[in-house]
């Protein structure tokens, strides 16, 4: 994927999730910000953002990690190995 800034190209949106970080022995010790880019409309991004769930944890069960709203639009073109 190559970001172009050209509104004639395909559209994508980005959001950040803060995923709980858990040690190898199961102790939570913070959150790691992870950026996700979703190809498609803002509505598609919001659907993906709302569906995001972290891994089940023994003590905390299923959790919805905090996320920021989708930001964009970003415009991109597909890149392939052959074009390099």
C-alpha positions in Angstrom: 0.0 0.0 0.0 1.3 3.5 -0.9 -0.4 6.5 0.6 -1.0 9.1 -2.1 -3.2 11.9 -0.8 -5.2 11.7 -4.1 -9.0 11.6 -3.5 -9.3 9.7 -6.8 -7.5 6.7 -5.3 -8.9 4.1 -2.8 -10.0 5.3 0.6 -8.9 4.1 4.1 -9.3 5.3 7.7 -7.1 4.8 10.7 -7.8 4.2 14.4 -5.7 3.6 17.5 -6.4 0.9 20.1 -4.7 0.6 23.4 -4.2 -3.1 24.0 -3.6 -4.4 27.5 -0.1 -5.7 27.9 0.2 -8.8 30.1 3.4 -10.5 31.3 4.2 -14.2 30.7 2.9 -15.0 34.1 -0.4 -13.1 33.6 0.3 -9.9 35.3 -1.1 -6.8 33.4 1.4 -3.9 33.3 0.0 -1.3 30.9 -1.3 -0.7 27.5 0.4 -0.6 24.1 -1.0 1.8 21.4 -1.6 -0.1 18.1 -2.6 1.7 14.9 -5.0 0.0 12.5 -5.7 1.1 8.9 -8.9 -0.1 7.5 -9.5 0.1 3.7 -13.0 1.4 2.8 -15.4 3.9 4.2 -15.5 5.6 7.6 -18.5 3.4 8.4 -16.4 0.3 7.6 -13.6 1.6 9.9 -16.1 2.2 12.7 -17.5 -1.3 12.3 -14.0 -2.7 12.6 -13.2 -0.5 15.5 -16.3 -1.5 17.5 -15.7 -5.2 16.8 -12.1 -5.1 18.2 -11.7 -7.2 21.3 -8.5 -8.2 23.1 -7.6 -11.8 23.9 -9.5 -13.2 26.8 -7.5 -13.0 30.1 -7.8 -15.4 32.9 -8.8 -12.8 35.5 -10.3 -10.0 33.4 -12.4 -12.1 30.9 -13.1 -10.5 27.5 -12.3 -6.8 27.3 -13.0 -4.0 24.8 -9.8 -2.1 24.6 -10.1 1.7 24.6 -9.9 3.1 21.0 -9.9 6.5 19.4 -12.5 7.3 16.7 -11.5 6.6 13.0 -9.5 9.4 11.4 -9.1 10.1 7.8 -9.7 9.7 5.0 -6.3 8.4 3.8 -6.0 7.7 0.1 -3.8 4.9 -1.3 -2.8 2.7 -4.2 -2.1 -1.0 -4.0 1.6 -2.0 -4.5 2.7 -5.4 -5.6 6.0 -7.3 -5.5 6.2 -7.1 -9.3 6.2 -3.3 -9.3 9.3 -3.0 -7.0 
